[in-house]
């Protein structure tokens, strides 16, 4: 019985598939949300002359999206697709960090950790909106 050793090429294939299927999933979810929104709110008039900024933190936004998705709200389902689209490169970054740790490439480990730190700091301090 021979076992194949896990190589860097295997991890790169996984990372590529995460990006591919993450984008496909986000597109599919957003499309379903758009269809639901079209059928449920197609007669609604939207006023574009005023803009109201919503100053919510990321936790409130995610809670609002998840409660809307559970209720079948098309707009929330579209936002879920957009959120998944944003999270796809973040997951790629984490998988790349694992790859760099396995290779013991200290420079890229540091750069990846720095980017992850900037993302976490930005989300936690509210610079993300």
CNS distance restraints for C-alpha pairs under 8 A (distance, minus, plus):
assign (resid   6 and name CA) (resid  10 and name CA) 6.41 0.50 0.50
assign (resid   6 and name CA) (resid  11 and name CA) 7.84 0.50 0.50
assign (resid   7 and name CA) (resid  11 and name CA) 6.68 0.50 0.50
assign (resid   8 and name CA) (resid  12 and name CA) 6.17 0.50 0.50
assign (resid   8 and name CA) (resid  99 and name CA) 6.98 0.50 0.50
assign (resid   9 and name CA) (resid  13 and name CA) 6.17 0.50 0.50
assign (resid  10 and name CA) (resid  14 and name CA) 6.33 0.50 0.50
assign (resid  11 and name CA) (resid  15 and name CA) 6.17 0.50 0.50
assign (resid  11 and name CA) (resid  95 and name CA) 7.96 0.50 0.50
assign (resid  11 and name CA) (resid  99 and name CA) 6.91 0.50 0.50
assign (resid  12 and name CA) (resid  16 and name CA) 6.13 0.50 0.50
assign (resid  13 and name CA) (resid  17 and name CA) 6.15 0.50 0.50
assign (resid  14 and name CA) (resid  18 and name CA) 6.11 0.50 0.50
assign (resid  15 and name CA) (resid  19 and name CA) 6.41 0.50 0.50
assign (resid  15 and name CA) (resid  92 and name CA) 5.89 0.50 0.50
assign (resid  15 and name CA) (resid  95 and name CA) 6.59 0.50 0.50
assign (resid  15 and name CA) (resid  96 and name CA) 7.50 0.50 0.50
assign (resid  16 and name CA) (resid  20 and name CA) 6.19 0.50 0.50
assign (resid  17 and name CA) (resid  21 and name CA) 5.84 0.50 0.50
assign (resid  17 and name CA) (resid  22 and name CA) 7.97 0.50 0.50
assign (resid  18 and name CA) (resid  22 and name CA) 5.62 0.50 0.50
assign (resid  18 and name CA) (resid  88 and name CA) 7.16 0.50 0.50
assign (resid  18 and name CA) (resid  91 and name CA) 7.78 0.50 0.50
assign (resid  18 and name CA) (resid  92 and name CA) 6.94 0.50 0.50
assign (resid  19 and name CA) (resid  23 and name CA) 6.18 0.50 0.50
assign (resid  19 and name CA) (resid  88 and name CA) 6.07 0.50 0.50
assign (resid  19 and name CA) (resid  89 and name CA) 6.87 0.50 0.50
assign (resid  19 and name CA) (resid  92 and name CA) 6.90 0.50 0.50
assign (resid  20 and name CA) (resid  24 and name CA) 6.30 0.50 0.50
assign (resid  21 and name CA) (resid  25 and name CA) 5.87 0.50 0.50
assign (resid  22 and name CA) (resid  26 and name CA) 6.10 0.50 0.50
assign (resid  22 and name CA) (resid  84 and name CA) 7.08 0.50 0.50
assign (resid  22 and name CA) (resid  85 and name CA) 6.69 0.50 0.50
assign (resid  22 and name CA) (resid  88 and name CA) 5.55 0.50 0.50
assign (resid  23 and name CA) (resid  27 and name CA) 6.04 0.50 0.50
assign (resid  23 and name CA) (resid  85 and name CA) 6.05 0.50 0.50
assign (resid  23 and name CA) (resid  88 and name CA) 7.27 0.50 0.50
assign (resid  24 and name CA) (resid  28 and name CA) 6.10 0.50 0.50
assign (resid  25 and name CA) (resid  29 and name CA) 6.05 0.50 0.50
assign (resid  25 and name CA) (resid  81 and name CA) 7.49 0.50 0.50
assign (resid  25 and name CA) (resid  84 and name CA) 7.84 0.50 0.50
assign (resid  26 and name CA) (resid  30 and name CA) 6.03 0.50 0.50
assign (resid  26 and name CA) (resid  80 and name CA) 7.78 0.50 0.50
assign (resid  26 and name CA) (resid  81 and name CA) 4.30 0.50 0.50
assign (resid  26 and name CA) (resid  82 and name CA) 6.44 0.50 0.50
assign (resid  26 and name CA) (resid  84 and name CA) 5.59 0.50 0.50
assign (resid  26 and name CA) (resid  85 and name CA) 5.44 0.50 0.50
assign (resid  27 and name CA) (resid  31 and name CA) 6.01 0.50 0.50
assign (resid  27 and name CA) (resid  81 and name CA) 6.54 0.50 0.50
assign (resid  28 and name CA) (resid  32 and name CA) 6.23 0.50 0.50
assign (resid  28 and name CA) (resid  81 and name CA) 7.68 0.50 0.50
assign (resid  29 and name CA) (resid  33 and name CA) 6.18 0.50 0.50
assign (resid  29 and name CA) (resid  77 and name CA) 6.63 0.50 0.50
assign (resid  29 and name CA) (resid  78 and name CA) 6.65 0.50 0.50
assign (resid  29 and name CA) (resid  80 and name CA) 7.32 0.50 0.50
assign (resid  29 and name CA) (resid  81 and name CA) 5.15 0.50 0.50
assign (resid  30 and name CA) (resid  34 and name CA) 5.99 0.50 0.50
assign (resid  30 and name CA) (resid  77 and name CA) 6.33 0.50 0.50
assign (resid  30 and name CA) (resid  78 and name CA) 4.26 0.50 0.50
assign (resid  30 and name CA) (resid  79 and name CA) 7.34 0.50 0.50
assign (resid  30 and name CA) (resid  80 and name CA) 7.33 0.50 0.50
assign (resid  30 and name CA) (resid  81 and name CA) 4.77 0.50 0.50
assign (resid  30 and name CA) (resid  82 and name CA) 7.13 0.50 0.50
assign (resid  31 and name CA) (resid  35 and name CA) 6.20 0.50 0.50
assign (resid  31 and name CA) (resid  78 and name CA) 7.31 0.50 0.50
assign (resid  32 and name CA) (resid  36 and name CA) 6.22 0.50 0.50
assign (resid  32 and name CA) (resid  74 and name CA) 7.69 0.50 0.50
assign (resid  32 and name CA) (resid  77 and name CA) 7.50 0.50 0.50
assign (resid  32 and name CA) (resid  78 and name CA) 7.71 0.50 0.50
assign (resid  33 and name CA) (resid  37 and name CA) 5.99 0.50 0.50
assign (resid  33 and name CA) (resid  73 and name CA) 7.60 0.50 0.50
assign (resid  33 and name CA) (resid  74 and name CA) 4.26 0.50 0.50
assign (resid  33 and name CA) (resid  75 and name CA) 6.28 0.50 0.50
assign (resid  33 and name CA) (resid  76 and name CA) 7.39 0.50 0.50
assign (resid  33 and name CA) (resid  77 and name CA) 4.69 0.50 0.50
assign (resid  33 and name CA) (resid  78 and name CA) 4.83 0.50 0.50
assign (resid  34 and name CA) (resid  38 and name CA) 5.95 0.50 0.50
assign (resid  34 and name CA) (resid  74 and name CA) 6.11 0.50 0.50
assign (resid  34 and name CA) (resid  75 and name CA) 7.25 0.50 0.50
assign (resid  34 and name CA) (resid  77 and name CA) 7.95 0.50 0.50
assign (resid  34 and name CA) (resid  78 and name CA) 6.39 0.50 0.50
assign (resid  35 and name CA) (resid  39 and name CA) 6.26 0.50 0.50
assign (resid  35 and name CA) (resid  74 and name CA) 7.43 0.50 0.50
assign (resid  36 and name CA) (resid  40 and name CA) 6.06 0.50 0.50
assign (resid  36 and name CA) (resid  73 and name CA) 7.51 0.50 0.50
assign (resid  36 and name CA) (resid  74 and name CA) 4.93 0.50 0.50
assign (resid  37 and name CA) (resid  41 and name CA) 5.57 0.50 0.50
assign (resid  37 and name CA) (resid  42 and name CA) 7.12 0.50 0.50
assign (resid  37 and name CA) (resid  73 and name CA) 7.26 0.50 0.50
assign (resid  37 and name CA) (resid  74 and name CA) 4.34 0.50 0.50
assign (resid  37 and name CA) (resid  75 and name CA) 6.17 0.50 0.50
assign (resid  38 and name CA) (resid  42 and name CA) 4.98 0.50 0.50
assign (resid  40 and name CA) (resid  74 and name CA) 7.90 0.50 0.50
assign (resid  55 and name CA) (resid 129 and name CA) 7.63 0.50 0.50
assign (resid  56 and name CA) (resid  60 and name CA) 6.08 0.50 0.50
assign (resid  56 and name CA) (resid  61 and name CA) 6.46 0.50 0.50
assign (resid  57 and name CA) (resid  61 and name CA) 6.42 0.50 0.50
assign (resid  57 and name CA) (resid 126 and name CA) 6.26 0.50 0.50
assign (resid  58 and name CA) (resid  62 and name CA) 6.14 0.50 0.50
assign (resid  58 and name CA) (resid 123 and name CA) 6.81 0.50 0.50
assign (resid  58 and name CA) (resid 124 and name CA) 7.97 0.50 0.50
assign (resid  58 and name CA) (resid 126 and name CA) 7.73 0.50 0.50
assign (resid  59 and name CA) (resid  63 and name CA) 6.16 0.50 0.50
assign (resid  60 and name CA) (resid  64 and name CA) 6.03 0.50 0.50
assign (resid  61 and name CA) (resid  65 and name CA) 6.12 0.50 0.50
assign (resid  62 and name CA) (resid  66 and name CA) 6.07 0.50 0.50
assign (resid  63 and name CA) (resid  67 and name CA) 6.12 0.50 0.50
assign (resid  64 and name CA) (resid  68 and name CA) 6.10 0.50 0.50
assign (resid  64 and name CA) (resid  76 and name CA) 7.82 0.50 0.50
assign (resid  65 and name CA) (resid  69 and name CA) 6.07 0.50 0.50
assign (resid  65 and name CA) (resid  76 and name CA) 5.02 0.50 0.50
assign (resid  65 and name CA) (resid  77 and name CA) 7.36 0.50 0.50
assign (resid  65 and name CA) (resid  79 and name CA) 6.71 0.50 0.50
assign (resid  65 and name CA) (resid  80 and name CA) 6.51 0.50 0.50
assign (resid  66 and name CA) (resid  70 and name CA) 6.22 0.50 0.50
assign (resid  66 and name CA) (resid  76 and name CA) 7.42 0.50 0.50
assign (resid  66 and name CA) (resid  80 and name CA) 7.80 0.50 0.50
assign (resid  67 and name CA) (resid  71 and name CA) 6.38 0.50 0.50
assign (resid  68 and name CA) (resid  72 and name CA) 6.25 0.50 0.50
assign (resid  68 and name CA) (resid  73 and name CA) 5.15 0.50 0.50
assign (resid  68 and name CA) (resid  75 and name CA) 7.92 0.50 0.50
assign (resid  68 and name CA) (resid  76 and name CA) 5.17 0.50 0.50
assign (resid  68 and name CA) (resid  77 and name CA) 7.37 0.50 0.50
assign (resid  69 and name CA) (resid  73 and name CA) 5.64 0.50 0.50
assign (resid  69 and name CA) (resid  74 and name CA) 7.54 0.50 0.50
assign (resid  69 and name CA) (resid  76 and name CA) 5.47 0.50 0.50
assign (resid  69 and name CA) (resid  77 and name CA) 5.40 0.50 0.50
assign (resid  69 and name CA) (resid  80 and name CA) 7.75 0.50 0.50
assign (resid  72 and name CA) (resid  76 and name CA) 7.87 0.50 0.50
assign (resid  72 and name CA) (resid  77 and name CA) 7.39 0.50 0.50
assign (resid  73 and name CA) (resid  77 and name CA) 6.37 0.50 0.50
assign (resid  74 and name CA) (resid  78 and name CA) 6.27 0.50 0.50
assign (resid  75 and name CA) (resid  79 and name CA) 6.32 0.50 0.50
assign (resid  76 and name CA) (resid  80 and name CA) 6.12 0.50 0.50
assign (resid  77 and name CA) (resid  81 and name CA) 6.39 0.50 0.50
assign (resid  78 and name CA) (resid  82 and name CA) 6.37 0.50 0.50
assign (resid  79 and name CA) (resid  83 and name CA) 6.00 0.50 0.50
assign (resid  80 and name CA) (resid  84 and name CA) 6.10 0.50 0.50
assign (resid  81 and name CA) (resid  85 and name CA) 6.15 0.50 0.50
assign (resid  82 and name CA) (resid  86 and name CA) 6.30 0.50 0.50
assign (resid  83 and name CA) (resid  87 and name CA) 6.21 0.50 0.50
assign (resid  84 and name CA) (resid  88 and name CA) 6.15 0.50 0.50
assign (resid  85 and name CA) (resid  89 and name CA) 7.72 0.50 0.50
assign (resid  86 and name CA) (resid  90 and name CA) 7.19 0.50 0.50
assign (resid  87 and name CA) (resid  91 and name CA) 6.20 0.50 0.50
assign (resid  88 and name CA) (resid  92 and name CA) 6.35 0.50 0.50
assign (resid  89 and name CA) (resid  93 and name CA) 6.10 0.50 0.50
assign (resid  90 and name CA) (resid  94 and name CA) 6.38 0.50 0.50
assign (resid  91 and name CA) (resid  95 and name CA) 6.21 0.50 0.50
assign (resid  92 and name CA) (resid  96 and name CA) 6.03 0.50 0.50
assign (resid  93 and name CA) (resid  97 and name CA) 6.17 0.50 0.50
assign (resid  93 and name CA) (resid 112 and name CA) 6.94 0.50 0.50
assign (resid  93 and name CA) (resid 116 and name CA) 7.86 0.50 0.50
assign (resid  94 and name CA) (resid  98 and name CA) 6.44 0.50 0.50
assign (resid  94 and name CA) (resid 112 and name CA) 7.95 0.50 0.50
assign (resid  95 and name CA) (resid  99 and name CA) 6.30 0.50 0.50
assign (resid  96 and name CA) (resid 100 and name CA) 6.13 0.50 0.50
assign (resid  96 and name CA) (resid 112 and name CA) 7.86 0.50 0.50
assign (resid  97 and name CA) (resid 101 and name CA) 6.11 0.50 0.50
assign (resid  97 and name CA) (resid 108 and name CA) 7.75 0.50 0.50
assign (resid  97 and name CA) (resid 109 and name CA) 6.01 0.50 0.50
assign (resid  97 and name CA) (resid 112 and name CA) 6.02 0.50 0.50
assign (resid  97 and name CA) (resid 113 and name CA) 7.63 0.50 0.50
assign (resid  98 and name CA) (resid 102 and name CA) 6.22 0.50 0.50
assign (resid  99 and name CA) (resid 103 and name CA) 6.25 0.50 0.50
assign (resid 100 and name CA) (resid 104 and name CA) 5.77 0.50 0.50
assign (resid 100 and name CA) (resid 105 and name CA) 5.27 0.50 0.50
assign (resid 100 and name CA) (resid 106 and name CA) 7.45 0.50 0.50
assign (resid 100 and name CA) (resid 108 and name CA) 6.40 0.50 0.50
assign (resid 100 and name CA) (resid 109 and name CA) 5.75 0.50 0.50
assign (resid 101 and name CA) (resid 105 and name CA) 6.49 0.50 0.50
assign (resid 101 and name CA) (resid 106 and name CA) 7.62 0.50 0.50
assign (resid 101 and name CA) (resid 109 and name CA) 6.46 0.50 0.50
assign (resid 104 and name CA) (resid 109 and name CA) 7.82 0.50 0.50
assign (resid 105 and name CA) (resid 109 and name CA) 6.19 0.50 0.50
assign (resid 106 and name CA) (resid 110 and name CA) 6.09 0.50 0.50
assign (resid 107 and name CA) (resid 111 and name CA) 6.27 0.50 0.50
assign (resid 108 and name CA) (resid 112 and name CA) 5.91 0.50 0.50
assign (resid 109 and name CA) (resid 113 and name CA) 6.09 0.50 0.50
assign (resid 110 and name CA) (resid 114 and name CA) 6.03 0.50 0.50
assign (resid 111 and name CA) (resid 115 and name CA) 6.23 0.50 0.50
assign (resid 112 and name CA) (resid 116 and name CA) 6.15 0.50 0.50
assign (resid 113 and name CA) (resid 117 and name CA) 5.95 0.50 0.50
assign (resid 114 and name CA) (resid 118 and name CA) 6.19 0.50 0.50
assign (resid 115 and name CA) (resid 119 and name CA) 6.26 0.50 0.50
assign (resid 116 and name CA) (resid 120 and name CA) 6.17 0.50 0.50
assign (resid 117 and name CA) (resid 121 and name CA) 5.93 0.50 0.50
assign (resid 118 and name CA) (resid 122 and name CA) 5.89 0.50 0.50
assign (resid 119 and name CA) (resid 123 and name CA) 6.16 0.50 0.50
assign (resid 120 and name CA) (resid 124 and name CA) 5.98 0.50 0.50
assign (resid 121 and name CA) (resid 125 and name CA) 5.91 0.50 0.50
assign (resid 122 and name CA) (resid 126 and name CA) 5.97 0.50 0.50
assign (resid 122 and name CA) (resid 127 and name CA) 4.85 0.50 0.50
assign (resid 122 and name CA) (resid 128 and name CA) 5.64 0.50 0.50
assign (resid 123 and name CA) (resid 127 and name CA) 6.25 0.50 0.50
assign (resid 123 and name CA) (resid 128 and name CA) 5.40 0.50 0.50
